[in-house]
Amino acid sequence: MAAAEKSARSLGDLQAAGLLGAEVTPDLAAVAGRYAVSVTPGVLRAIRGGDPEGGVARQYLPSSEELQEFPAELDDPIGDGPHSPVKGVVHRYDDRVLLNLLKTCAVYCRFCFRREMVGPGARGLDSAELEAALDYIRGEERIWEVIFSGGDPLTLSARRIRAVLEELARIPHVGVARFHTRVPAVAPELVTEELLAALRAGPTAFVVLHVNHPDELTAEVRAAIARLADAGIPLLSQSVLLKGVNNSAEVLGRLFRALVQNRVKPYYLHHADLARGTGHFRTSIAEGQEIVDGLRQGHSGLCIPAYVLDLPGGAGKVPVARSWILGEAEGSYLLRDRHGAEHAYRDHAAAQQKRPDRG
Ligand code: SF4
């Protein structure tokens, strides 16, 4: 492989790729010493082909701003730890678990909510630990869905993915395997025929593509998405609302329309988590609500994901978009439309249910 086709895994590599100045400041060196760096060849090309300080670059290139921490920031911002019954499993919601097989990714996103846990030196599950995780799933009949999450599950070999899915297929109560991944967007060459066949080897597989900016959807990325869709894999997306990357209805609207046109349904828009050193990416919830309202005004419902926040401590996701119900009294509701106009609505079914029996 030519040097230009390797991932950049250090500040020196990023300098060689022409994406950092000649001088590395001590602050930047401290950031790279604390949080992992990796930018794949496809992302390097997307950065070079666009604005070097734009929405793609900002997601992947380390910044001295990452040294600034706020008191509310946490090592484990969404509370995986307290909900982990065995290594690699997070059981937060009744009918589904996260199964984290590995702790490495193709890229290391500068806003990552698991940035204290993922990185090239971090060890995933060995075979005994995987067996213990599968035993937990076998023993909990309420588990219907197994969600593979970061580290990036689609960086595993097709052989390993197939082996785990075949084990899940032998568990009668498991109906769905969901993969949360950056791979189609950052390493589209990994979406091979072998991977597609592996994804069909177990319970119904969904792929949830993590993508945050329309410029990430290069021709190679769209081709990888098409391979997944043509193979019959249902595709959803998740995005993180990030200041300086996508915090406008215009950018997100372009992203979500492009995703829908490429057969990916936008599923989640995450409010940025309280990961350490990520305050420069966080918007206020009020700004997020404005943006989501702006999206609703001019975009098909197909293009509108749920705007959610993961509660610190691990209590789970809550929708945080502004409510459409402004008030309710005795079966009458005050509702707002997408332009903000208010409308009264009488809930006739509720009124009938309350009517006293005249028989
Ligand atoms: S791919 Fe996911 S888990 Fe990996 S660094 Fe990015 S956000 Fe974190």
Residues whose N, C-alpha, C, O or C-beta is under 5 A from the ligand:
A	BS01	SF4	C105 V107 Y108 C109 C112 F113 R114 G150 G151 D152 R182
